[in-house]
């Protein structure tokens, strides 16, 4: 909100003026109003391992993050470029593997990745859109430019909290919101449904879409149910599906109904016990055979996780250059590949300064934040690195940018990142909004909801001020 010289940035003027008219108690009351809204709407998230409760309201902050139109235009162009290249990369490695033969990305890095699925080799994917929903995490660098921290192409979560934060934000600052010229995100469910239907439009005039959830005990179950309701499609668990003659059907009270597109929120390993993990009860037996036969579309496609592998991430600028002959609009963060002996030595010598991540992990799990770790944790990670160096990457500790947050009746800075959502089917669309994730603990750099972080609304401003569109 503030420039280095202490002046309020232009796009924050209206919000700052409104905050100046409100007392600390009034702000606190608005925070309580927002929390009540989330409670009544059942907007919850499960933090695994928490002792106090299984399910809780996702922590939110009432002060929106504001991004001007010109800045967003660059983000949007960079995200479209990135997802185009990553979809082309996936189509290549599951067919001709030309990029591997040309040595742009090491062959063993891809083919030995846990998320690479040989079962996907030479399978037809409509529009070559492997990642239909992508949520890339961005951070603002010290120079003010945005960079990509990581890509999420498997089953990215958080969009329901983006939508819920917007509804709450309209209630907390109605006048400021109306006057700011904030771009609307209300059409996201319609755009998601259109994207999913476009994946089967070539062979079914009005495809039946269903959302596949692991069930009520999944941390993001609220989101699965919320999106299914907004799209007007069934929410199903694996036990609700039956596969007959390579066709997928949903059990209903009136009999079986055919399903054409499955928006799955279940990891690859669990979608079909006949093809992947035999002990899985979350998927449906025979589902992958139906997919292989072309009778159902699974979104995102199985095997997309190899493109957001944290080791493959280091090569994304080269991947963009290889397929599009363009420089990356949004840069990467410097990344050390521990599979390289020289880089491993550097990482081991600087564990107290670096962030170390397991290449296949997500949600903030399997990582070491060096400056905030103990000697015992560093030694534990050093042993893991030596035992399996290919499973880890490291990055410099990024001092995430901050945004104003209401903390205990006072406005204080807290570290944030940005997760925009990109849809890819017949075409690529970037939602003009995002989930801003907040590290609500003072000094913390961990923003993941699964690790106790929170969120806030993100206002993307239109080109010129006026009513929200």
TITIVO-21624 format. One record per residue (C-alpha): residue number from 1; x, y, z. Coordinates in steps of 0.05 Angstrom, whole numbers, plus 32768, in hexadecimal, padded with zeros to 4 digits. Layout:
residues N
+-----+------+-------+------+
! seq ! east ! north !   up !
+-----+------+-------+------+
! NUM !    X !     Y !    Z !
...
+-----+------+-------+------+
END
This chain:
residues 469
+-----+------+-------+------+
! seq ! east ! north !   up !
+-----+------+-------+------+
!   1 ! 8000 !  8000 ! 8000 !
!   2 ! 803A !  802E ! 800F !
!   3 ! 8074 !  8041 ! 7FE1 !
!   4 ! 80BB !  8040 ! 7FFE !
!   5 ! 80B5 !  808B ! 800D !
!   6 ! 8077 !  807F ! 8037 !
!   7 ! 8044 !  809B ! 8006 !
!   8 ! 8005 !  8074 ! 7FF7 !
!   9 ! 8007 !  8055 ! 7FB2 !
!  10 ! 7FD4 !  8072 ! 7F82 !
!  11 ! 7FA9 !  8033 ! 7F7B !
!  12 ! 7FA2 !  802F ! 7FC7 !
!  13 ! 7F8A !  8077 ! 7FD1 !
!  14 ! 7F40 !  8066 ! 7FD6 !
!  15 ! 7F4A !  802E ! 8008 !
!  16 ! 7F7A !  8056 ! 8032 !
!  17 ! 7F49 !  8090 ! 8035 !
!  18 ! 7F12 !  8061 ! 804C !
!  19 ! 7F3E !  8041 ! 8081 !
!  20 ! 7F4E !  8086 ! 809C !
!  21 ! 7F04 !  808F ! 80AD !
!  22 ! 7EFE !  804F ! 80D5 !
!  23 ! 7F14 !  8043 ! 811C !
!  24 ! 7F39 !  8005 ! 8133 !
!  25 ! 7EFA !  7FEB ! 8153 !
!  26 ! 7ED1 !  7FF6 ! 8113 !
!  27 ! 7F06 !  7FD0 ! 80EB !
!  28 ! 7F06 !  7F97 ! 811E !
!  29 ! 7EBA !  7F93 ! 811A !
!  30 ! 7EBE !  7F8E ! 80CD !
!  31 ! 7EF0 !  7F56 ! 80D6 !
!  32 ! 7EBF !  7F31 ! 8103 !
!  33 ! 7E88 !  7F3C ! 80D0 !
!  34 ! 7EB3 !  7F1C ! 809A !
!  35 ! 7EC3 !  7EE1 ! 80C8 !
!  36 ! 7E79 !  7ED7 ! 80D6 !
!  37 ! 7E6B !  7ED7 ! 808B !
!  38 ! 7E9F !  7EA0 ! 8081 !
!  39 ! 7E83 !  7E79 ! 80BC !
!  40 ! 7E3B !  7E7D ! 80A2 !
!  41 ! 7E52 !  7E69 ! 805C !
!  42 ! 7E78 !  7E2D ! 8077 !
!  43 ! 7EB9 !  7E46 ! 8058 !
!  44 ! 7EEB !  7E18 ! 807A !
!  45 ! 7F2E !  7DF8 ! 8071 !
!  46 ! 7F4E !  7DBC ! 8094 !
!  47 ! 7F94 !  7DC5 ! 80B1 !
!  48 ! 7FB0 !  7D7E ! 80B6 !
!  49 ! 7FD2 !  7D6F ! 80F7 !
!  50 ! 7FB0 !  7DA9 ! 811D !
!  51 ! 7F9E !  7D94 ! 8163 !
!  52 ! 7F67 !  7DC7 ! 8170 !
!  53 ! 7F37 !  7DB3 ! 8139 !
!  54 ! 7F31 !  7D8D ! 80F9 !
!  55 ! 7F0E !  7DC5 ! 80D3 !
!  56 ! 7F11 !  7E10 ! 80DB !
!  57 ! 7EFF !  7E51 ! 80B9 !
!  58 ! 7F36 !  7E65 ! 808A !
!  59 ! 7F57 !  7EA3 ! 80A8 !
!  60 ! 7F48 !  7EE2 ! 807E !
!  61 ! 7F5C !  7F2A ! 807F !
!  62 ! 7F2B !  7F61 ! 806E !
!  63 ! 7F5C !  7F90 ! 804C !
!  64 ! 7F5F !  7F81 ! 8001 !
!  65 ! 7F9E !  7F7E ! 7FD8 !
!  66 ! 7F99 !  7FAC ! 7F9C !
!  67 ! 7FBC !  7FA2 ! 7F59 !
!  68 ! 7FB8 !  7FD8 ! 7F23 !
!  69 ! 7FA3 !  7FC6 ! 7EDB !
!  70 ! 7FE7 !  7FD1 ! 7EBB !
!  71 ! 800A !  7FA2 ! 7EEC !
!  72 ! 7FD4 !  7F6D ! 7EE3 !
!  73 ! 7FDA !  7F70 ! 7E97 !
!  74 ! 8022 !  7F58 ! 7E9D !
!  75 ! 8010 !  7F22 ! 7ECE !
!  76 ! 7FD7 !  7F0A ! 7EA1 !
!  77 ! 8004 !  7F07 ! 7E63 !
!  78 ! 803A !  7EE2 ! 7E8A !
!  79 ! 8009 !  7EAE ! 7EA6 !
!  80 ! 7FEB !  7EA0 ! 7E61 !
!  81 ! 8030 !  7E98 ! 7E43 !
!  82 ! 8046 !  7E6A ! 7E7B !
!  83 ! 8009 !  7E3B ! 7E78 !
!  84 ! 800D !  7E37 ! 7E2C !
!  85 ! 8055 !  7E20 ! 7E31 !
!  86 ! 8048 !  7DEF ! 7E69 !
!  87 ! 800D !  7DCF ! 7E44 !
!  88 ! 803A !  7DC9 ! 7E06 !
!  89 ! 8070 !  7DAA ! 7E33 !
!  90 ! 803F !  7D77 ! 7E4E !
!  91 ! 8025 !  7D66 ! 7E08 !
!  92 ! 806D !  7D5C ! 7DF2 !
!  93 ! 8086 !  7D30 ! 7E2B !
!  94 ! 804A !  7D03 ! 7E25 !
!  95 ! 8053 !  7CFC ! 7DDA !
!  96 ! 8093 !  7D09 ! 7DB3 !
!  97 ! 80C0 !  7D21 ! 7DED !
!  98 ! 80E4 !  7D50 ! 7DBD !
!  99 ! 80F8 !  7D80 ! 7DF5 !
! 100 ! 811A !  7D46 ! 7E19 !
! 101 ! 813E !  7D2E ! 7DDB !
! 102 ! 8157 !  7D75 ! 7DCE !
! 103 ! 8173 !  7D77 ! 7E15 !
! 104 ! 814E !  7DB6 ! 7E2B !
! 105 ! 8133 !  7D92 ! 7E68 !
! 106 ! 8159 !  7D55 ! 7E83 !
! 107 ! 8136 !  7D15 ! 7E6F !
! 108 ! 813E !  7CF4 ! 7EB4 !
! 109 ! 8122 !  7D31 ! 7ED7 !
! 110 ! 80DF !  7D26 ! 7EB4 !
! 111 ! 80DC !  7CDB ! 7EAA !
! 112 ! 80F1 !  7CCB ! 7EF2 !
! 113 ! 80C4 !  7CFF ! 7F12 !
! 114 ! 8090 !  7CE0 ! 7F41 !
! 115 ! 8059 !  7D08 ! 7F1E !
! 116 ! 806A !  7CF0 ! 7ED8 !
! 117 ! 8035 !  7CBE ! 7EC1 !
! 118 ! 804A !  7C8D ! 7E8C !
! 119 ! 8001 !  7C79 ! 7E86 !
! 120 ! 7FF5 !  7CBD ! 7E64 !
! 121 ! 8026 !  7CAF ! 7E2C !
! 122 ! 8005 !  7CBB ! 7DE7 !
! 123 ! 7FC0 !  7CC8 ! 7E04 !
! 124 ! 7F94 !  7CFD ! 7DE2 !
! 125 ! 7F86 !  7D3B ! 7E0C !
! 126 ! 7F53 !  7D6C ! 7DED !
! 127 ! 7F72 !  7DAE ! 7DD7 !
! 128 ! 7FB4 !  7D93 ! 7DF5 !
! 129 ! 7F9C !  7DB5 ! 7E35 !
! 130 ! 7FB9 !  7D89 ! 7E6B !
! 131 ! 7FB4 !  7DBD ! 7EA3 !
! 132 ! 7F6D !  7DD9 ! 7EA0 !
! 133 ! 7F72 !  7DFD ! 7EE3 !
! 134 ! 7FB4 !  7E1B ! 7EF8 !
! 135 ! 7FC4 !  7E44 ! 7F35 !
! 136 ! 800B !  7E61 ! 7F30 !
! 137 ! 8028 !  7E81 ! 7F6E !
! 138 ! 8047 !  7EC6 ! 7F62 !
! 139 ! 8070 !  7EF3 ! 7F8F !
! 140 ! 8085 !  7F3B ! 7F88 !
! 141 ! 80D1 !  7F43 ! 7F84 !
! 142 ! 80F8 !  7F7C ! 7FA5 !
! 143 ! 80F9 !  7FA0 ! 7F61 !
! 144 ! 80AD !  7FA1 ! 7F61 !
! 145 ! 80A4 !  7F6E ! 7F29 !
! 146 ! 807E !  7F2D ! 7F32 !
! 147 ! 80A0 !  7EE9 ! 7F2B !
! 148 ! 8085 !  7EA2 ! 7F2D !
! 149 ! 8095 !  7E7B ! 7F6C !
! 150 ! 8075 !  7E3B ! 7F55 !
! 151 ! 8040 !  7E1F ! 7F27 !
! 152 ! 8005 !  7DF5 ! 7F3F !
! 153 ! 7FEA !  7DCA ! 7F06 !
! 154 ! 7FD0 !  7D8C ! 7F2B !
! 155 ! 7F93 !  7D9D ! 7F55 !
! 156 ! 7F9E !  7DE6 ! 7F68 !
! 157 ! 7F71 !  7DFF ! 7FA0 !
! 158 ! 7F5C !  7E43 ! 7FBB !
! 159 ! 7F2D !  7E5E ! 7F86 !
! 160 ! 7EF1 !  7E58 ! 7FB4 !
! 161 ! 7F14 !  7E83 ! 7FE8 !
! 162 ! 7F21 !  7EB7 ! 7FB2 !
! 163 ! 7ED7 !  7EB8 ! 7FA2 !
! 164 ! 7EC2 !  7EB8 ! 7FEC !
! 165 ! 7EF3 !  7EF0 ! 7FFD !
! 166 ! 7ED4 !  7F1A ! 7FC6 !
! 167 ! 7E8E !  7F11 ! 7FE2 !
! 168 ! 7EA6 !  7F24 ! 8027 !
! 169 ! 7ECE !  7F5F ! 800D !
! 170 ! 7E90 !  7F7C ! 7FEC !
! 171 ! 7E6E !  7F7C ! 8030 !
! 172 ! 7EA8 !  7F98 ! 8057 !
! 173 ! 7EBA !  7FD3 ! 8028 !
! 174 ! 7E7D !  7FD9 ! 7FFA !
! 175 ! 7E86 !  8022 ! 7FE7 !
! 176 ! 7ED1 !  801D ! 7FDC !
! 177 ! 7EC9 !  7FDF ! 7FB3 !
! 178 ! 7E93 !  7FFD ! 7F86 !
! 179 ! 7EBD !  803C ! 7F79 !
! 180 ! 7F00 !  801A ! 7F6C !
! 181 ! 7EF1 !  7FFA ! 7F28 !
! 182 ! 7F00 !  7FB3 ! 7F3F !
! 183 ! 7EFB !  7F7E ! 7F09 !
! 184 ! 7EC7 !  7F49 ! 7F16 !
! 185 ! 7ED7 !  7F00 ! 7F24 !
! 186 ! 7E8F !  7EEA ! 7F29 !
! 187 ! 7E92 !  7EC5 ! 7EE6 !
! 188 ! 7EC8 !  7E95 ! 7EFD !
! 189 ! 7E98 !  7E5A ! 7F08 !
! 190 ! 7E7A !  7E64 ! 7EC3 !
! 191 ! 7EBF !  7E69 ! 7EA3 !
! 192 ! 7ED6 !  7E2A ! 7EC8 !
! 193 ! 7E98 !  7E04 ! 7EB1 !
! 194 ! 7EA1 !  7E1C ! 7E69 !
! 195 ! 7EEB !  7E07 ! 7E6B !
! 196 ! 7ED9 !  7DC2 ! 7E85 !
! 197 ! 7EA2 !  7DB9 ! 7E51 !
! 198 ! 7ED0 !  7DCF ! 7E19 !
! 199 ! 7EFB !  7D92 ! 7E28 !
! 200 ! 7EC4 !  7D63 ! 7E11 !
! 201 ! 7E9E !  7D91 ! 7DE1 !
! 202 ! 7EBA !  7D6E ! 7DA3 !
! 203 ! 7E94 !  7D2E ! 7DB2 !
! 204 ! 7E5A !  7D41 ! 7DDF !
! 205 ! 7E2D !  7D7D ! 7DD2 !
! 206 ! 7E1E !  7D8C ! 7E1C !
! 207 ! 7E51 !  7D65 ! 7E46 !
! 208 ! 7E3F !  7D52 ! 7E8D !
! 209 ! 7E74 !  7D6C ! 7EBE !
! 210 ! 7E7F !  7D52 ! 7F05 !
! 211 ! 7EAF !  7D67 ! 7F3C !
! 212 ! 7ED4 !  7D2C ! 7F5B !
! 213 ! 7EE6 !  7D36 ! 7FA4 !
! 214 ! 7F0C !  7D09 ! 7FD5 !
! 215 ! 7ED4 !  7D17 ! 8006 !
! 216 ! 7EC2 !  7D41 ! 8043 !
! 217 ! 7F04 !  7D34 ! 8067 !
! 218 ! 7F2E !  7D55 ! 8031 !
! 219 ! 7F4B !  7D98 ! 8045 !
! 220 ! 7F2B !  7DBC ! 8009 !
! 221 ! 7EE7 !  7D98 ! 800A !
! 222 ! 7EC3 !  7DDA ! 8014 !
! 223 ! 7EE0 !  7DF2 ! 7FD2 !
! 224 ! 7ECC !  7DB3 ! 7FAC !
! 225 ! 7E84 !  7DBA ! 7FC4 !
! 226 ! 7E83 !  7E06 ! 7FB8 !
! 227 ! 7E9B !  7E01 ! 7F70 !
! 228 ! 7E6C !  7DC8 ! 7F5F !
! 229 ! 7E32 !  7DF0 ! 7F7A !
! 230 ! 7E45 !  7E30 ! 7F55 !
! 231 ! 7E4E !  7E09 ! 7F13 !
! 232 ! 7E0D !  7DE3 ! 7F1E !
! 233 ! 7E2F !  7D9F ! 7F15 !
! 234 ! 7E30 !  7D60 ! 7F41 !
! 235 ! 7E64 !  7D57 ! 7F78 !
! 236 ! 7E79 !  7D0E ! 7F79 !
! 237 ! 7EA7 !  7CE0 ! 7F9F !
! 238 ! 7EC8 !  7CA3 ! 7F80 !
! 239 ! 7E92 !  7C76 ! 7F9E !
! 240 ! 7E5D !  7C9E ! 7F77 !
! 241 ! 7E7C !  7C8B ! 7F34 !
! 242 ! 7E77 !  7C4A ! 7F0E !
! 243 ! 7E9C !  7C37 ! 7ECE !
! 244 ! 7E78 !  7C09 ! 7E9D !
! 245 ! 7E95 !  7BF8 ! 7E58 !
! 246 ! 7EC6 !  7C32 ! 7E5F !
! 247 ! 7E8E !  7C64 ! 7E6C !
! 248 ! 7E8B !  7C8B ! 7EAD !
! 249 ! 7E48 !  7C91 ! 7ED0 !
! 250 ! 7E31 !  7CB3 ! 7F10 !
! 251 ! 7E01 !  7C90 ! 7F3E !
! 252 ! 7DC1 !  7CB9 ! 7F49 !
! 253 ! 7D7E !  7CAB ! 7F6A !
! 254 ! 7D60 !  7CA3 ! 7F24 !
! 255 ! 7D96 !  7C75 ! 7F09 !
! 256 ! 7DD9 !  7C7E ! 7EE7 !
! 257 ! 7DEC !  7CBF ! 7EC4 !
! 258 ! 7E27 !  7CC4 ! 7E95 !
! 259 ! 7E61 !  7CF2 ! 7EA7 !
! 260 ! 7E8B !  7D11 ! 7E6F !
! 261 ! 7EBB !  7D3F ! 7E95 !
! 262 ! 7ED7 !  7D35 ! 7EDB !
! 263 ! 7EF6 !  7D71 ! 7EFD !
! 264 ! 7F1E !  7D48 ! 7F2D !
! 265 ! 7F37 !  7D62 ! 7F70 !
! 266 ! 7F59 !  7D1F ! 7F7F !
! 267 ! 7FA3 !  7D14 ! 7F74 !
! 268 ! 7FBB !  7CE7 ! 7F3B !
! 269 ! 7FCD !  7CAD ! 7F69 !
! 270 ! 7F86 !  7CA5 ! 7F82 !
! 271 ! 7F59 !  7CAE ! 7F45 !
! 272 ! 7F58 !  7C65 ! 7F2F !
! 273 ! 7F6E !  7C2A ! 7F5A !
! 274 ! 7F74 !  7BFE ! 7F1C !
! 275 ! 7FA9 !  7C2C ! 7EFC !
! 276 ! 7FCA !  7C51 ! 7F36 !
! 277 ! 7FC8 !  7C42 ! 7F81 !
! 278 ! 7FA3 !  7C02 ! 7F8D !
! 279 ! 7F92 !  7C15 ! 7FD4 !
! 280 ! 7F6C !  7C54 ! 7FBF !
! 281 ! 7F23 !  7C59 ! 7FCF !
! 282 ! 7F1E !  7CA2 ! 7FB8 !
! 283 ! 7F18 !  7C95 ! 7F6D !
! 284 ! 7EF1 !  7C66 ! 7F41 !
! 285 ! 7F0A !  7C24 ! 7F26 !
! 286 ! 7F10 !  7C27 ! 7EDA !
! 287 ! 7F0E !  7C73 ! 7ED6 !
! 288 ! 7F52 !  7C78 ! 7EB3 !
! 289 ! 7F3E !  7C43 ! 7E80 !
! 290 ! 7F01 !  7C6D ! 7E6F !
! 291 ! 7F2F !  7CA9 ! 7E69 !
! 292 ! 7F5F !  7C83 ! 7E3D !
! 293 ! 7F24 !  7C6E ! 7E10 !
! 294 ! 7F10 !  7CB7 ! 7E07 !
! 295 ! 7ECC !  7CAF ! 7E28 !
! 296 ! 7EDA !  7CDF ! 7E62 !
! 297 ! 7F08 !  7D1A ! 7E6C !
! 298 ! 7F2D !  7D23 ! 7EAE !
! 299 ! 7F40 !  7D6B ! 7EBF !
! 300 ! 7F78 !  7D78 ! 7ECF !
! 301 ! 7F95 !  7D3F ! 7EA7 !
! 302 ! 7FBB !  7D0A ! 7ECF !
! 303 ! 8006 !  7D16 ! 7ECB !
! 304 ! 8003 !  7D62 ! 7EC9 !
! 305 ! 8029 !  7D64 ! 7F0A !
! 306 ! 806B !  7D58 ! 7EE6 !
! 307 ! 8067 !  7D9F ! 7ECA !
! 308 ! 8062 !  7DBF ! 7F10 !
! 309 ! 8098 !  7D92 ! 7F2D !
! 310 ! 80C6 !  7DC2 ! 7F52 !
! 311 ! 8103 !  7DA9 ! 7F2C !
! 312 ! 80E1 !  7DB2 ! 7EE8 !
! 313 ! 80CE !  7DF8 ! 7F00 !
! 314 ! 8117 !  7E0D ! 7EF9 !
! 315 ! 8112 !  7DFF ! 7EAE !
! 316 ! 80D1 !  7E24 ! 7E9F !
! 317 ! 80F3 !  7E61 ! 7E80 !
! 318 ! 8117 !  7E32 ! 7E50 !
! 319 ! 80D6 !  7E0D ! 7E43 !
! 320 ! 80B4 !  7E4E ! 7E30 !
! 321 ! 80EE !  7E61 ! 7E02 !
! 322 ! 80EE !  7E1B ! 7DE2 !
! 323 ! 80A3 !  7E18 ! 7DD1 !
! 324 ! 8091 !  7E62 ! 7DC8 !
! 325 ! 80D4 !  7E81 ! 7DB5 !
! 326 ! 80C7 !  7EB7 ! 7DE9 !
! 327 ! 80E8 !  7ECE ! 7E29 !
! 328 ! 80BF !  7EC1 ! 7E68 !
! 329 ! 8095 !  7EFD ! 7E7A !
! 330 ! 8093 !  7EE8 ! 7EC3 !
! 331 ! 80D7 !  7ED1 ! 7EDC !
! 332 ! 80E7 !  7E96 ! 7F09 !
! 333 ! 8108 !  7E9A ! 7F4E !
! 334 ! 8151 !  7E82 ! 7F4F !
! 335 ! 814F !  7E37 ! 7F5B !
! 336 ! 8185 !  7E05 ! 7F6F !
! 337 ! 817C !  7DBE ! 7F57 !
! 338 ! 8197 !  7D90 ! 7F8E !
! 339 ! 819F !  7D58 ! 7F5A !
! 340 ! 81DC !  7D7F ! 7F41 !
! 341 ! 8218 !  7D70 ! 7F6F !
! 342 ! 8234 !  7DB7 ! 7F6E !
! 343 ! 81F0 !  7DD5 ! 7F7E !
! 344 ! 81E4 !  7DA2 ! 7FB4 !
! 345 ! 8225 !  7DB6 ! 7FD6 !
! 346 ! 8210 !  7DFF ! 7FD4 !
! 347 ! 81CC !  7DEE ! 7FF2 !
! 348 ! 81E9 !  7DC3 ! 802A !
! 349 ! 8219 !  7DFC ! 803C !
! 350 ! 81E1 !  7E2F ! 803F !
! 351 ! 81A5 !  7E0B ! 805D !
! 352 ! 819C !  7E43 ! 808F !
! 353 ! 8191 !  7E75 ! 8056 !
! 354 ! 8169 !  7E4E ! 8023 !
! 355 ! 8123 !  7E32 ! 801B !
! 356 ! 8126 !  7DE7 ! 800A !
! 357 ! 80EA !  7DC5 ! 7FEA !
! 358 ! 80D9 !  7D7D ! 7FD7 !
! 359 ! 80CD !  7D7D ! 7F8C !
! 360 ! 808B !  7D57 ! 7F8E !
! 361 ! 806E !  7D77 ! 7FCD !
! 362 ! 8039 !  7DAE ! 7FD0 !
! 363 ! 8011 !  7DD5 ! 8002 !
! 364 ! 804E !  7DEC ! 802A !
! 365 ! 805F !  7DA5 ! 803F !
! 366 ! 80A5 !  7D86 ! 8038 !
! 367 ! 80CB !  7DC8 ! 803C !
! 368 ! 8100 !  7DEA ! 8067 !
! 369 ! 8101 !  7E35 ! 806F !
! 370 ! 814A !  7E3D ! 8082 !
! 371 ! 814B !  7E7F ! 80A9 !
! 372 ! 8110 !  7E68 ! 80D3 !
! 373 ! 8128 !  7E21 ! 80DF !
! 374 ! 814E !  7E01 ! 8119 !
! 375 ! 8192 !  7DDE ! 8114 !
! 376 ! 816F !  7D9C ! 811F !
! 377 ! 8140 !  7DA9 ! 80E4 !
! 378 ! 817A !  7DBD ! 80B8 !
! 379 ! 81A0 !  7D7E ! 80C9 !
! 380 ! 8162 !  7D54 ! 80BB !
! 381 ! 815B !  7D74 ! 8076 !
! 382 ! 81A5 !  7D6D ! 8068 !
! 383 ! 819F !  7D22 ! 8073 !
! 384 ! 8162 !  7D20 ! 8045 !
! 385 ! 8187 !  7D47 ! 8010 !
! 386 ! 81C3 !  7D19 ! 8011 !
! 387 ! 8196 !  7CDB ! 800E !
! 388 ! 816B !  7CF3 ! 7FD4 !
! 389 ! 8186 !  7D34 ! 7FB5 !
! 390 ! 815C !  7D2E ! 7F76 !
! 391 ! 811D !  7D35 ! 7FA1 !
! 392 ! 812E !  7D7D ! 7FB7 !
! 393 ! 8138 !  7DC3 ! 7F9C !
! 394 ! 814C !  7E01 ! 7FC2 !
! 395 ! 813F !  7E4B ! 7FB9 !
! 396 ! 8158 !  7E8A ! 7FDB !
! 397 ! 812B !  7EA1 ! 8015 !
! 398 ! 80FD !  7ED1 ! 7FF2 !
! 399 ! 80E8 !  7F0D ! 801B !
! 400 ! 809F !  7F0D ! 8005 !
! 401 ! 8080 !  7F50 ! 7FFA !
! 402 ! 804F !  7F69 ! 802F !
! 403 ! 8008 !  7F83 ! 802E !
! 404 ! 7FE1 !  7FA6 ! 8065 !
! 405 ! 7FB9 !  7F78 ! 8093 !
! 406 ! 7F8C !  7F83 ! 80CF !
! 407 ! 7FAF !  7F62 ! 8109 !
! 408 ! 7F93 !  7F6B ! 8150 !
! 409 ! 7F71 !  7FAE ! 8142 !
! 410 ! 7FAE !  7FCA ! 811E !
! 411 ! 7FC4 !  7FCC ! 80D5 !
! 412 ! 8006 !  7FA8 ! 80CC !
! 413 ! 802E !  7F8D ! 8091 !
! 414 ! 802C !  7F42 ! 8084 !
! 415 ! 804E !  7F19 ! 804E !
! 416 ! 8024 !  7F05 ! 8012 !
! 417 ! 8026 !  7EDF ! 7FD1 !
! 418 ! 7FF5 !  7EDE ! 7F97 !
! 419 ! 7FD1 !  7EA2 ! 7F77 !
! 420 ! 7FAC !  7EB4 ! 7F37 !
! 421 ! 7F82 !  7E7E ! 7F15 !
! 422 ! 7F89 !  7E6D ! 7ECB !
! 423 ! 7F58 !  7E42 ! 7EA4 !
! 424 ! 7F6E !  7E1B ! 7E66 !
! 425 ! 7F40 !  7DF5 ! 7E37 !
! 426 ! 7F2D !  7E0C ! 7DF2 !
! 427 ! 7F4F !  7E4E ! 7E06 !
! 428 ! 7F77 !  7E69 ! 7E41 !
! 429 ! 7F55 !  7E9A ! 7E70 !
! 430 ! 7F73 !  7EBE ! 7EAD !
! 431 ! 7F40 !  7ED0 ! 7EE3 !
! 432 ! 7F45 !  7F1B ! 7EF2 !
! 433 ! 7F50 !  7F0D ! 7F3C !
! 434 ! 7F7B !  7EE2 ! 7F68 !
! 435 ! 7F83 !  7EC4 ! 7FAD !
! 436 ! 7FB3 !  7EED ! 7FD6 !
! 437 ! 7FCF !  7EBF ! 800B !
! 438 ! 7FE8 !  7EDE ! 804B !
! 439 ! 801A !  7EC7 ! 8080 !
! 440 ! 7FF2 !  7EE2 ! 80BB !
! 441 ! 8028 !  7ED2 ! 80EE !
! 442 ! 8058 !  7F0C ! 80F6 !
! 443 ! 8099 !  7F00 ! 80CF !
! 444 ! 8080 !  7EBE ! 80B2 !
! 445 ! 808B !  7EAE ! 8068 !
! 446 ! 805B !  7E72 ! 8065 !
! 447 ! 801A !  7E86 ! 8045 !
! 448 ! 7FFB !  7E42 ! 8037 !
! 449 ! 7FB6 !  7E37 ! 8055 !
! 450 ! 7FCB !  7DEF ! 8064 !
! 451 ! 8002 !  7E0D ! 8090 !
! 452 ! 7FD6 !  7E3F ! 80B4 !
! 453 ! 7FDA !  7E7A ! 8084 !
! 454 ! 7FA0 !  7EA6 ! 8070 !
! 455 ! 7F85 !  7ECC ! 8035 !
! 456 ! 7F68 !  7F0F ! 801E !
! 457 ! 7F41 !  7F2A ! 7FE3 !
! 458 ! 7F68 !  7F42 ! 7FA6 !
! 459 ! 7F4D !  7F7E ! 7F7F !
! 460 ! 7F63 !  7F81 ! 7F36 !
! 461 ! 7F54 !  7FC7 ! 7F1D !
! 462 ! 7F35 !  7FD4 ! 7ED9 !
! 463 ! 7F59 !  8002 ! 7EA8 !
! 464 ! 7F30 !  803E ! 7EBC !
! 465 ! 7F0A !  804C ! 7EFC !
! 466 ! 7EBF !  8041 ! 7EFD !
! 467 ! 7E8D !  800E ! 7F14 !
! 468 ! 7EA6 !  7FC8 ! 7F1F !
! 469 ! 7E9E !  7F9F ! 7EE0 !
+-----+------+-------+------+
END
